[in-house]
Amino acid sequence: MPSPFLTRNALADTDSLALLQLRRDQIIPTILRDHDDENQGYWEGKVTNTRFGSFPHSTLIGQPWGSQIVASKVDTGSRGRGKSAKRKAEELDAEATTTGAEDEKKKPSLRAPVSADSGFLHVLAPTPEAWTMSLPHRTQVVYTPDYSYILHRLRVRPGCTVIEAGAGSGSFTHASARAVFNGYPETDGTTKRRRLGKELRDHGLDGIVEATHRDVYEDGFLLGDPKTGKSPKANAIFLDLPAPWLALKHLVRNPPPGQESALDPESPAYLCTFSPCLEQAERTIRTMRKLSWLNISMVEVAQRRLDVKRDRIGLDTEGVRGATLFPKTVEEAVAKLRSDEQRAKLIRENRSTRDQPDHQPIAKETAFYNEKTDIPVYAQGRLTHRSEPDLRTHTSYLVFAILPRAWSEDDEQKCREQWPSAKVVRPDNEPKTSKKQMKREAAIARAKLREQQKESEEKPQPESEDKAEEEKIEEESTKA
Amino acid sequence: MHSYIRPGQFVAIRLQSDQLRLIQIIPDTVVNLGRFGSFTANQIIGRPFYFTFEILDACDEAGNQLRVVSATELHAETLLADGEGDGEGDDVETGENGIPMRTNRQINDENSSQKLTLEEIEELKREAGGAGKDIVAKLLESHSAIDQKTAFSLAKYTLRKRKKYLKRFTVLPLDVGLLANYLIEERDAQKSMELRDEHIGLIGCWGNVHHSGNIEVGEGMKPHGRYAIVDETGGLVVAAMAERMGILYPHDADEDPTEEQDVPASNAAESQPTDGPQKSRRIRPQPMSATTNTITVIHPYSQPNLSLLKFFGYDTNNPDESHPLHTHLKSISWMQLADPNSDPLYANEPPIIPAEELAELKQSKRTAYYHKRNRWTRVKAVVDEGRAGNFDGLIVSTLLEPASVLKTMVPLLAGSAPVVVYSPTVESLVELADMYSTARRTAFINKKRELESQSSEGEAVDLSSLHEEFVVDPTILLPPTLQTSRVRPWQVLPGRTHPLMTGRGGAEGYLFHGVRVFPTTQNIQAAGNVRKRRKMETTSTPISDRDVEMTS
């Protein structure tokens, strides 16, 4: 099955990973199943429960990606402990006796879900970005602004091979798998293997990513055996390790005798290390210089997300949500003060006449603003933007470096034979014109000449022939 | 992958002054680097990228005039500039507090310290060999106040002089990242909309642009990897996306320099005879004929401006048929997309001439006929395909109003397809984000429902007033997100690590992105208000329940 990250069907299919988007940053990954694979005992089959209601997978499967799905009424309460245990026990018995056939029979018995009004979600096809947002955190995550820049700087393109050491949560793994597609990134988890392997299989990336588990400081990057293993022939390396300088000795053009270099001998190797502390980066760079890496540079990526809002200020905003009740101009402030003053005066006068028999209590305060505006609420106020409340102000220092391809005396000699150094045929400053262009110019010159001749010979002749000539030229050029 | 310098290829040459030059490497010519000297192109053809060459004063008997500067040598310099080269690392005299003792207190702010006169330096330049190394050494020697300099300022001084006099250059592969930097640093940045590396990366990732694989389009699947791009950067965005899709570089497959015997492809296309009898015609790939892994460019004028693609061997005026972009890059004008029948190329089908009649025609007429037929079929196919939509992503970097682009394009996207809009400045994108605000979405849904309830059964609902009020349909794009990113470069030297002191200003660059969704036709009631509020109290989640506010 092709990975849903790379090629997807038009519809959300059974057994495919789907990302259920509740809100911008709330995404729940789930694998769509037409049966209750975790055996949770819902009548509707597999159900994903969210803050906005329950979503039986039968309402998700077969929908076009991007569909808005309404929550269903799912009986979460009555599958209480005792009952579900009993159900499970029954099912276990059933499974013990009859296996496949029983499953088949069970499917139609699933209850059809009834829609509820508790909320909705959108079922999205997986992308590395959405996955990064949703992924179960294991270690520090490499977020989109960082990995997008890293992959771009590492020149990772279809067909490349990437080594990733310290796969952590796997966000970079997914993004680089997408970038290389028919090459593969190699992933080295230095610590515990964690759940990455299973995850990659679930996502259909196991043909693209080869996950290995080892201590790269000691054992390097060869596939299989650390000493005699096959070279992955990497074009790009990403090290998300606590001490990247210890791993650099395994990324050289001339490894110890008997070993292969882990790098692709026929292309430059691009390297990036990802370290949160300056000391780590400094030490890495010092080692890089010793090991002949070139174009060493260090950057940090600062990313911000912006919230867009309409800020409404004015005394006419009473009762409007999110608006600030405050004068919007000096004139409005003056008018408000004036009207307050008048009212105060009215009250004072009213009070002084309290004892008189014809005293009447003053009417309730009239609203300061009476006129209604035609502008709909969504377009009122000034459009503003500000950074989102929580910023990631530092992720890590990214150190980039390049190691040119291997180049021997022999290679150089071959090149010199093929391209003799002293050979110069054209002076370099002659303008380079293509044959076609030259032809066209010659044709135009010819046409002009003929035109002149014609003009001098007989005036009334129309220029039909020239036109034909020009058309012919155009044909030629388009044919080319 | 860029493994070696190919003949006919564009490369970037970085000079000692940090200047970048884009040069096409044509065999048997001389490459001139101005005051840094010149060399014959054959000396670098076939050689690896990222090598630094030094131009020697005299060539050897075979005519070689270039010397490869080894990495150790390059770094020896860097380390010298660090003030710690050649084991002088701890040379900086420090006082009790570890502060460098030599300071710039005694340094006079005048030009008298350098004892060599201008004439003498000119003389040196004429005489001195060693590619400028001698000049730098002499300059250092005759600087009267050299011992007053701190190690830091000495390093700076050496570096400055080195940049001026050393005849070295580095050959870099011309890829999208480098081209973007070149356009910003050396050219008019406005023309490429000041698009920086970090944004190119972000656009590609949020746009989910990738190679679509070689999987057969099976049942229930649609052709994948079809991206719509609106690009007014002269082709930079198209090139960046093509790079991600693996269709930018013509030579990605063959890597061995010794086996490469081809004439450069561009020359091959030119030298092909364009007329005369050609019986054994090879089947030429029809332009824009690919069905998967394609880019469709939508352009405002009759031709798209993709001039930057020439650096990658694809000239739109004189396309090279072997280049992958020839088949994978399609272009439609906005008019063809919105109103194809106004376009004569699309609407006027050239009449079909029967075969026997055709055989009697003159050769040129016949070619013209085939040319016109082919062009019409191509335009028709591309336009129809574009109008049918189902694109896998939309990438926009345009001078047009973004809302007007999205109004037309978002309905043409497949479900879950991402939309990315880049703009150098924030204002247009803030407006765009507001077009998709929750308040507007709610108002849109309410109005739509109102109109629907007014119309009688079975009758088509007149939604024109709705589309008048709302430029874009705010219900088919979620979640509207606006972001920006900037990379900060650092200087890393022992004891002197800090962010670079100066950098480039200009436009910050912003990205708007969202995903194409399909709203449900069901009437969604309030999202469980009571329960929600109770939940709020127990959990500490923020209260900005944007999507839930969609009540009716």
Chai-1 contact restraints between the chains, C-beta under 6 A:
chainA,res_idxA,chainB,res_idxB,connection_type,confidence,min_distance_angstrom,max_distance_angstrom,comment,restraint_id
A,P2,B,I215,contact,1.0,0.0,6.0,A-B,restraint_1
A,L6,B,G213,contact,1.0,0.0,6.0,A-B,restraint_2
A,T7,B,G213,contact,1.0,0.0,6.0,A-B,restraint_3
A,T7,B,I215,contact,1.0,0.0,6.0,A-B,restraint_4
A,T7,B,H224,contact,1.0,0.0,6.0,A-B,restraint_5
A,N9,B,G220,contact,1.0,0.0,6.0,A-B,restraint_6
A,N9,B,M221,contact,1.0,0.0,6.0,A-B,restraint_7
A,A10,B,K222,contact,1.0,0.0,6.0,A-B,restraint_8
A,R23,B,D547,contact,1.0,0.0,6.0,A-B,restraint_9
A,R24,B,P479,contact,1.0,0.0,6.0,A-B,restraint_10
A,P64,B,G415,contact,1.0,0.0,6.0,A-B,restraint_11
A,W65,B,G415,contact,1.0,0.0,6.0,A-B,restraint_12
A,W65,B,S416,contact,1.0,0.0,6.0,A-B,restraint_13
A,G66,B,G415,contact,1.0,0.0,6.0,A-B,restraint_14
A,G66,B,S416,contact,1.0,0.0,6.0,A-B,restraint_15
A,G66,B,R516,contact,1.0,0.0,6.0,A-B,restraint_16
A,G66,B,V517,contact,1.0,0.0,6.0,A-B,restraint_17
A,G66,B,F518,contact,1.0,0.0,6.0,A-B,restraint_18
A,S67,B,F518,contact,1.0,0.0,6.0,A-B,restraint_19
A,Q68,B,P519,contact,1.0,0.0,6.0,A-B,restraint_20
A,Q68,B,T520,contact,1.0,0.0,6.0,A-B,restraint_21
A,V70,B,T520,contact,1.0,0.0,6.0,A-B,restraint_22
A,V70,B,Q522,contact,1.0,0.0,6.0,A-B,restraint_23
A,D117,B,Q525,contact,1.0,0.0,6.0,A-B,restraint_24
A,S118,B,G528,contact,1.0,0.0,6.0,A-B,restraint_25
A,G119,B,A527,contact,1.0,0.0,6.0,A-B,restraint_26
A,F120,B,I524,contact,1.0,0.0,6.0,A-B,restraint_27
A,H122,B,V517,contact,1.0,0.0,6.0,A-B,restraint_28
A,L124,B,S416,contact,1.0,0.0,6.0,A-B,restraint_29
A,A125,B,S416,contact,1.0,0.0,6.0,A-B,restraint_30
A,T127,B,N208,contact,1.0,0.0,6.0,A-B,restraint_31
A,E129,B,C205,contact,1.0,0.0,6.0,A-B,restraint_32
A,T144,B,C205,contact,1.0,0.0,6.0,A-B,restraint_33
A,P145,B,S485,contact,1.0,0.0,6.0,A-B,restraint_34
A,S148,B,G201,contact,1.0,0.0,6.0,A-B,restraint_35
A,S148,B,L202,contact,1.0,0.0,6.0,A-B,restraint_36
A,S148,B,C205,contact,1.0,0.0,6.0,A-B,restraint_37
A,Y149,B,E198,contact,1.0,0.0,6.0,A-B,restraint_38
A,Y149,B,G201,contact,1.0,0.0,6.0,A-B,restraint_39
A,H152,B,D197,contact,1.0,0.0,6.0,A-B,restraint_40
A,H152,B,I200,contact,1.0,0.0,6.0,A-B,restraint_41
A,H152,B,G201,contact,1.0,0.0,6.0,A-B,restraint_42
A,P158,B,H211,contact,1.0,0.0,6.0,A-B,restraint_43
A,P158,B,G246,contact,1.0,0.0,6.0,A-B,restraint_44
A,R178,B,H210,contact,1.0,0.0,6.0,A-B,restraint_45
A,F181,B,H211,contact,1.0,0.0,6.0,A-B,restraint_46
A,N235,B,M1,contact,1.0,0.0,6.0,A-B,restraint_47
A,E266,B,S3,contact,1.0,0.0,6.0,A-B,restraint_48
A,E266,B,E255,contact,1.0,0.0,6.0,A-B,restraint_49
A,S267,B,M1,contact,1.0,0.0,6.0,A-B,restraint_50
A,S267,B,S3,contact,1.0,0.0,6.0,A-B,restraint_51
A,P268,B,F49,contact,1.0,0.0,6.0,A-B,restraint_52
A,P268,B,Y50,contact,1.0,0.0,6.0,A-B,restraint_53
A,E282,B,V492,contact,1.0,0.0,6.0,A-B,restraint_54
A,I285,B,V492,contact,1.0,0.0,6.0,A-B,restraint_55
A,R289,B,H75,contact,1.0,0.0,6.0,A-B,restraint_56
A,S292,B,A71,contact,1.0,0.0,6.0,A-B,restraint_57
A,L294,B,Y50,contact,1.0,0.0,6.0,A-B,restraint_58
A,L294,B,A71,contact,1.0,0.0,6.0,A-B,restraint_59
A,M298,B,W490,contact,1.0,0.0,6.0,A-B,restraint_60
A,M298,B,V492,contact,1.0,0.0,6.0,A-B,restraint_61
A,V299,B,V487,contact,1.0,0.0,6.0,A-B,restraint_62
A,V299,B,P489,contact,1.0,0.0,6.0,A-B,restraint_63
A,E300,B,R488,contact,1.0,0.0,6.0,A-B,restraint_64
A,V301,B,V487,contact,1.0,0.0,6.0,A-B,restraint_65
A,A302,B,R486,contact,1.0,0.0,6.0,A-B,restraint_66
A,Q303,B,S485,contact,1.0,0.0,6.0,A-B,restraint_67
A,R304,B,T484,contact,1.0,0.0,6.0,A-B,restraint_68
A,R305,B,Q483,contact,1.0,0.0,6.0,A-B,restraint_69
A,L306,B,L482,contact,1.0,0.0,6.0,A-B,restraint_70
A,V308,B,V430,contact,1.0,0.0,6.0,A-B,restraint_71
A,V308,B,A433,contact,1.0,0.0,6.0,A-B,restraint_72
A,V308,B,D434,contact,1.0,0.0,6.0,A-B,restraint_73
A,Y378,B,A439,contact,1.0,0.0,6.0,A-B,restraint_74
A,Y378,B,R440,contact,1.0,0.0,6.0,A-B,restraint_75
A,Y378,B,A443,contact,1.0,0.0,6.0,A-B,restraint_76
A,L383,B,V430,contact,1.0,0.0,6.0,A-B,restraint_77
A,L383,B,D434,contact,1.0,0.0,6.0,A-B,restraint_78
A,H385,B,V430,contact,1.0,0.0,6.0,A-B,restraint_79
A,I402,B,Y50,contact,1.0,0.0,6.0,A-B,restraint_80
A,P404,B,P48,contact,1.0,0.0,6.0,A-B,restraint_81
A,P404,B,Y50,contact,1.0,0.0,6.0,A-B,restraint_82
A,P404,B,F51,contact,1.0,0.0,6.0,A-B,restraint_83
A,R405,B,S3,contact,1.0,0.0,6.0,A-B,restraint_84
A,R405,B,P48,contact,1.0,0.0,6.0,A-B,restraint_85
A,W407,B,P48,contact,1.0,0.0,6.0,A-B,restraint_86
A,C415,B,G46,contact,1.0,0.0,6.0,A-B,restraint_87
A,W419,B,N42,contact,1.0,0.0,6.0,A-B,restraint_88
A,W419,B,I45,contact,1.0,0.0,6.0,A-B,restraint_89
A,W419,B,G46,contact,1.0,0.0,6.0,A-B,restraint_90
A,S421,B,T40,contact,1.0,0.0,6.0,A-B,restraint_91
A,S421,B,N42,contact,1.0,0.0,6.0,A-B,restraint_92
A,S421,B,Q43,contact,1.0,0.0,6.0,A-B,restraint_93
A,S421,B,A62,contact,1.0,0.0,6.0,A-B,restraint_94
A,S421,B,G63,contact,1.0,0.0,6.0,A-B,restraint_95
A,S421,B,N64,contact,1.0,0.0,6.0,A-B,restraint_96
A,A422,B,G63,contact,1.0,0.0,6.0,A-B,restraint_97
A,K423,B,D28,contact,1.0,0.0,6.0,A-B,restraint_98
A,K423,B,N42,contact,1.0,0.0,6.0,A-B,restraint_99
A,V424,B,D28,contact,1.0,0.0,6.0,A-B,restraint_100
A,V424,B,V30,contact,1.0,0.0,6.0,A-B,restraint_101
A,V424,B,T40,contact,1.0,0.0,6.0,A-B,restraint_102
A,V425,B,D28,contact,1.0,0.0,6.0,A-B,restraint_103
A,R426,B,T29,contact,1.0,0.0,6.0,A-B,restraint_104
A,D428,B,T29,contact,1.0,0.0,6.0,A-B,restraint_105
A,D428,B,V30,contact,1.0,0.0,6.0,A-B,restraint_106
A,S434,B,E270,contact,1.0,0.0,6.0,A-B,restraint_107
A,K435,B,E270,contact,1.0,0.0,6.0,A-B,restraint_108
A,K472,B,S364,contact,1.0,0.0,6.0,A-B,restraint_109
A,E475,B,T367,contact,1.0,0.0,6.0,A-B,restraint_110
A,E475,B,A368,contact,1.0,0.0,6.0,A-B,restraint_111
A,E476,B,T274,contact,1.0,0.0,6.0,A-B,restraint_112
A,T478,B,H371,contact,1.0,0.0,6.0,A-B,restraint_113
A,K479,B,T274,contact,1.0,0.0,6.0,A-B,restraint_114
A,K479,B,T367,contact,1.0,0.0,6.0,A-B,restraint_115
A,A480,B,T274,contact,1.0,0.0,6.0,A-B,restraint_116
